[in-house]
Amino acid sequence: MQIILASNDVRLTQRVRSVLTSGLGGSSSVLEVPLNAVMHTLDTAHPALVLVVLPADPQHSVEMVHAVRSRTDAPVMAVGPSSDPRLILKVLHEGGATQYLDTDDLESELAQELKKLQFRSPLVDELPSAAPGPIIAVMSPSGGSGTSTIATNLATSLAQKHGHCGLVDLNLETGDQASLLDLKPTYTIADFCQNLPRMDRRMCEQLFCPHSSGVALLAAPRTFAEVSVVTPEAIRKLLEMARSLFPYVVVDLNHTFRPEQLEAARIANHVVMPFRLDFASLRNIRRTLESLELAGVDRQRVRLAVNRYGLAGEVDADAARKALGMEIAFFVPEDSKTVNRANNKGVPVVLDRPSATVSKSLLAMAISMNGAVASHSFTKGMTSHV
């Protein structure tokens, strides 16, 4: 496999070469050419990948990428700074780059893209459409039920199984996913919504921030002012694109019933609903189930999950099941020390303490979503010895 590296920057060339050497070993050859020679090189070469280190002039950058993209069918990855979001969007949309790699985080981003090449072509739009990936929404009837932690670890477990998993933070005002994964995303859901008329799958994929676990996060808006641009129409298009990019998509919802939240719940194949075994949570669960049914969310798609199971004084699980008129699918045991330590480190608990009982219960949830359905009795029995 041949890779063309077009660059006038000696330092960045060395950094890219180092990643390519370690990531691909001897299975590929790297042809390094200056920017003014790349077009002539493409007349005779048939590379599997072209990397273009962008010149300093923004307009020349867009023109250069567009020219390269028009001369080859191979994926074209642009390497440049992340300080100008408008330039990045132009390079992707007008230039036609497959990916944009940030120079500040070049080694990790390029290594992640090389991993992706091992199981799928990055030219997503040129591949036949795969079967849409399932969407799993995680929502709670009230705050403080551990929804974000469960969503993070569910996505991480699915990514470990399938290579990658999309994670969308729709907890718009107080989204925690970036902190829980120790990520600093360049883009947010607001960027998707503000570019909705010209958004395509290639641009959509670039908005997701990759994590070393295989999770790719589309973060919540940075400011309250940006929340207003998030509409049900945009969420519908976002989830349609996301499910074509990832084998699974996990959506972290908040506990409101705003239109964009209900739209995501309606689209989801499964709605995981974490709650605690106390009277207030049970009352809110009943109200939430009724409201979701009125909004068009079939109760059969809802899967109840007791979080922090085993606390002193909690309501009996069988009594809760009878009161709700539904089976409880998952029991996540109380282990606040382990979970809080992982959350504070920005590492999913299933990676930080994979042998912990709480991690095993979250893995069982992922296995169930993956098609190997864990029974109610097995899940409860596994997590009750805490």
C-alpha positions in Angstrom: 0.0 0.0 0.0 1.4 3.4 -1.0 0.8 6.6 0.9 1.7 10.0 -0.4 2.7 12.7 2.1 2.7 16.2 0.5 4.4 18.8 2.7 6.7 21.8 2.8 7.0 21.6 6.6 10.0 19.5 7.6 9.0 19.2 11.3 5.4 18.1 10.5 6.7 15.7 7.9 8.9 14.0 10.5 6.0 13.7 12.9 3.7 12.2 10.3 6.4 9.8 9.1 6.9 8.6 12.7 3.2 7.8 13.2 3.0 6.1 9.8 6.0 4.0 10.5 4.8 2.8 13.9 1.2 2.4 12.8 1.7 0.5 9.5 5.1 -1.1 10.0 6.5 -2.4 6.8 3.1 -3.0 5.1 3.2 0.4 3.4 5.6 2.7 1.6 5.5 6.4 2.2 6.4 8.8 -0.7 7.2 12.2 0.5 6.9 15.1 -2.0 6.7 18.9 -1.8 3.3 20.5 -2.3 4.2 21.8 -5.7 5.0 18.3 -6.9 2.0 16.4 -5.6 -0.2 16.9 -8.6 2.5 15.6 -11.0 3.0 12.6 -8.6 -0.7 11.8 -8.7 -0.5 11.6 -12.6 1.3 8.3 -12.3 0.9 7.1 -8.7 -2.2 5.3 -7.3 -2.0 5.8 -3.6 -4.2 4.3 -0.9 -4.0 7.5 1.1 -2.9 11.1 0.6 -1.8 13.3 3.5 -1.6 17.0 2.8 0.2 19.3 5.3 -1.6 22.6 4.6 0.4 25.7 3.7 0.1 28.9 5.7 -2.2 30.7 3.3 -5.9 29.6 4.1 -7.2 30.1 0.6 -4.3 28.2 -0.9 -5.0 25.4 1.6 -8.6 25.0 0.3 -7.4 25.1 -3.4 -4.6 22.6 -2.8 -6.9 20.1 -1.1 -9.5 20.5 -3.8 -7.0 20.0 -6.5 -5.6 16.8 -4.9 -9.1 15.5 -4.2 -10.1 15.9 -7.9 -7.0 14.0 -9.0 -7.4 10.8 -6.9 -10.0 8.4 -5.6 -7.9 7.8 -2.5 -8.9 9.4 0.9 -7.3 12.8 1.4 -6.4 13.8 4.9 -5.5 17.5 5.6 -3.1 18.3 8.4 -3.4 21.8 9.9 -4.1 23.9 13.0 -7.4 23.8 14.8 -7.4 27.5 15.7 -9.6 28.5 12.7 -12.9 26.4 12.7 -14.0 28.2 9.5 -10.9 27.1 7.6 -11.5 23.5 8.8 -15.1 23.5 7.5 -13.9 25.0 4.2 -11.2 22.4 3.8 -13.7 19.6 4.4 -16.7 21.0 2.5 -15.2 23.0 -0.3 -11.9 21.3 -0.5 -13.4 17.8 -0.1 -10.9 16.5 2.4 -11.9 13.1 4.0 -10.5 14.1 7.4 -8.9 17.1 9.1 -6.1 16.3 11.5 -5.2 18.9 14.2 -1.4 19.6 14.4 -1.6 20.0 18.2 -2.9 16.4 18.6 -1.5 15.0 15.3 0.0 11.8 16.7 -3.1 10.5 18.4 -5.6 11.7 15.7 -3.5 10.1 12.9 -3.1 6.9 14.8 -6.8 6.8 15.4 -7.5 7.2 11.7 -5.0 4.5 10.8 -6.9 2.2 13.1 -10.1 3.0 11.3 -8.6 2.1 8.0 -8.1 -1.4 9.3 -11.8 -2.1 9.4 -13.5 0.3 7.0 -12.6 2.7 4.2 -12.7 6.4 5.4 -14.4 7.3 2.1 -17.7 6.8 3.8 -19.8 8.5 1.1 -18.3 6.2 -1.6 -19.2 3.0 0.2 -22.5 1.2 -0.3 -24.8 2.1 2.6 -24.5 -0.4 5.4 -27.4 -1.4 7.5 -28.2 1.5 9.9 -26.7 1.0 13.3 -29.0 0.8 16.3 -29.5 3.9 18.4 -29.7 3.6 22.2 -31.0 6.6 24.1 -30.3 6.9 27.8 -32.7 9.1 29.7 -33.8 9.5 33.3 -37.0 10.8 34.8 -35.0 13.1 37.0 -31.5 14.4 37.5 -28.9 12.6 39.5 -29.7 9.1 38.3 -26.4 8.5 36.7 -27.6 8.8 33.1 -24.4 10.3 31.7 -22.1 7.8 33.5 -24.2 4.9 32.1 -24.2 6.4 28.6 -20.4 6.8 28.6 -19.7 3.3 29.8 -22.3 1.7 27.5 -20.8 3.5 24.5 -17.3 2.4 25.7 -18.3 -1.2 26.1 -19.9 -1.3 22.6 -16.8 0.4 21.1 -14.6 -2.2 22.6 -16.7 -4.9 21.0 -17.2 -3.3 17.6 -14.1 -1.1 17.1 -16.0 2.2 17.5 -19.3 3.7 18.7 -20.9 7.1 18.3 -21.8 9.1 21.4 -24.1 12.1 21.2 -24.4 14.4 24.2 -27.9 15.8 24.1 -27.8 17.0 27.7 -27.6 20.4 26.1 -27.2 22.8 29.1 -25.0 20.6 31.4 -23.5 18.0 29.1 -20.7 16.0 30.9 -19.5 13.6 28.3 -16.4 15.6 27.3 -15.3 15.7 31.0 -16.2 12.0 31.6 -13.9 11.1 28.6 -11.3 13.8 29.3 -11.8 15.2 25.8 -11.6 18.7 24.5 -13.8 18.6 21.4 -13.3 21.2 18.6 -16.9 21.0 17.5 -20.3 20.5 19.2 -23.9 19.7 18.2 -24.3 23.5 17.6 -21.8 23.3 14.8 -23.8 20.6 13.1 -27.1 22.5 13.5 -25.6 25.8 12.2 -24.3 24.1 9.1 -27.4 21.9 8.6 -28.2 23.0 5.0 -24.8 21.9 3.6 -24.1 19.1 6.1 -23.1 15.7 4.5 -21.8 12.5 6.0 -18.1 13.4 5.6 -18.6 16.7 7.5 -20.7 15.0 10.1 -18.0 12.4 10.8 -15.4 15.1 11.2 -17.4 16.8 13.9 -17.1 13.8 16.2 -14.1 13.9 18.6 -12.3 10.5 18.8 -11.4 8.8 22.1 -8.7 6.2 22.5 -11.4 3.6 23.4 -13.0 3.8 20.0 -15.9 6.1 21.2 -16.4 9.2 19.0 -18.2 12.0 20.8 -20.3 14.8 19.5 -20.3 17.2 22.5 -23.1 19.4 23.9 -23.0 23.1 23.0 -20.5 25.2 24.9 -22.8 28.1 25.8 -26.5 28.4 26.7 -27.0 30.7 23.8 -26.1 27.9 21.3 -28.8 25.6 22.8 -31.5 27.5 20.8 -30.1 26.3 17.5 -30.7 22.6 18.3 -34.0 21.7 16.6 -35.8 18.4 16.2 -35.2 18.5 12.4 -31.4 18.8 13.1 -31.4 16.0 15.6 -33.3 13.8 13.1 -30.7 14.4 10.4 -27.8 14.0 12.9 -29.0 10.6 14.1 -29.7 9.4 10.5 -26.1 10.3 9.6 -24.6 9.0 12.8 -26.2 5.6 12.5 -24.7 5.2 9.0 -21.2 6.0 10.4 -21.1 3.8 13.5 -22.3 0.3 14.3 -24.0 1.7 17.4 -24.9 5.2 18.5 -25.6 6.1 22.2 -27.5 9.3 22.9 -27.3 10.9 26.4 -30.6 12.8 26.9 -31.6 15.1 29.7 -34.8 14.8 31.8 -36.8 17.4 30.0 -39.5 16.8 27.4 -38.4 19.4 25.0 -39.0 18.6 21.3 -35.4 17.7 20.4 -35.3 15.3 23.3 -38.5 13.6 22.3 -37.4 13.4 18.7 -34.3 11.4 19.8 -36.4 9.1 22.0 -38.8 8.5 19.1 -35.9 7.6 16.7 -34.1 5.3 19.2 -34.3 1.6 18.9 -33.9 1.3 22.7 -34.5 3.7 25.5 -32.5 2.8 28.7 -34.1 4.5 31.7 -31.9 4.6 34.8 -33.6 5.3 38.2 -33.1 4.6 41.9 -35.3 2.5 44.1 -37.0 5.3 46.0 -40.6 6.5 46.0 -39.8 9.8 44.2 -38.0 8.0 41.4 -40.8 5.5 41.0 -43.4 8.2 40.8 -41.3 10.1 38.2 -40.7 6.8 36.2 -44.5 6.3 35.9 -45.0 9.9 34.7 -42.2 9.6 32.2 -43.5 6.4 30.8 -46.9 7.9 30.3 -45.4 11.0 28.7 -43.3 9.0 26.3 -46.2 6.9 25.2 -48.2 10.0 24.4 -45.2 11.3 22.4 -45.1 8.1 20.3 -42.4 6.1 22.1 -43.6 2.5 22.4 -43.1 1.2 26.0 -41.7 -2.1 24.6 -38.6 -0.1 23.6 -38.0 1.1 27.1 -35.6 -0.9 29.3 -35.6 0.0 33.0 -32.2 0.1 34.8 -31.9 0.4 38.6 -28.8 2.4 39.3 -26.9 2.3 42.7 -28.7 -1.0 43.5 -28.2 -2.2 47.1 -28.5 1.1 49.0 -29.8 0.8 52.5 -33.6 1.5 52.8 -34.3 1.3 49.1 -37.7 0.0 47.8 -37.9 -3.7 47.2 -37.2 -4.5 43.6 -40.1 -6.8 43.2 -42.5 -4.3 44.7 -41.1 -1.7 42.3 -41.7 -4.0 39.3 -45.3 -4.5 40.3 -45.9 -0.8 40.9 -44.5 0.0 37.5 -46.1 -2.9 35.7 -42.8 -3.6 33.9 -39.8 -5.8 34.3 -36.5 -4.3 35.4 -33.9 -5.2 32.8 -30.7 -4.1 34.5 -29.3 -3.6 38.0 -26.2 -1.5 38.4 -24.8 -1.9 41.9 -23.9 0.8 44.3 -20.1 1.5 44.2 -19.9 5.3 44.3 -16.2 5.2 45.3 -15.1 3.3 42.2 -17.4 5.2 39.9 -16.6 8.6 41.2 -12.8 7.9 41.1 -13.1 6.9 37.4 -15.3 9.9 36.5 -12.9 12.3 38.2 -10.1 10.9 36.2 -12.0 11.2 33.0 -11.8 7.4 32.4 -14.8 5.2 31.9 -15.1 2.8 34.8 -15.3 -0.2 32.5 -11.7 0.7 31.5 -10.5 2.0 34.8 -11.7 -1.0 36.9 -12.9 -3.7 34.5 -13.0 -6.3 37.2 -15.3 -4.3 39.5 -18.8 -5.6 39.8 -20.2 -2.3 38.7 -18.2 -2.6 35.5 -19.4 -6.1 34.9 -23.0 -5.0 35.2 -22.5 -2.2 32.7 -20.8 -4.7 30.4 -23.8 -7.0 30.7 -26.0 -4.1 29.7 -23.9 -3.6 26.5 -24.0 -7.3 25.8 -27.8 -7.2 26.0 -27.9 -4.3 23.5 -25.5 -6.2 21.3 -28.0 -8.9 20.8 -27.0 -11.5 23.4 -29.9 -10.7 25.7 -29.1 -11.1 29.4 -32.1 -12.3 31.3 -33.6 -10.3 34.2 -32.8 -12.9 36.8 -29.2 -13.3 35.6 -28.5 -9.5 35.6 -30.0 -9.1 39.0 -28.2 -12.1 40.5 -24.8 -11.0 39.1 -25.0 -7.5 40.6 -26.7 -8.1 43.9 -23.6 -9.4 45.7 -22.1 -6.0 46.5 
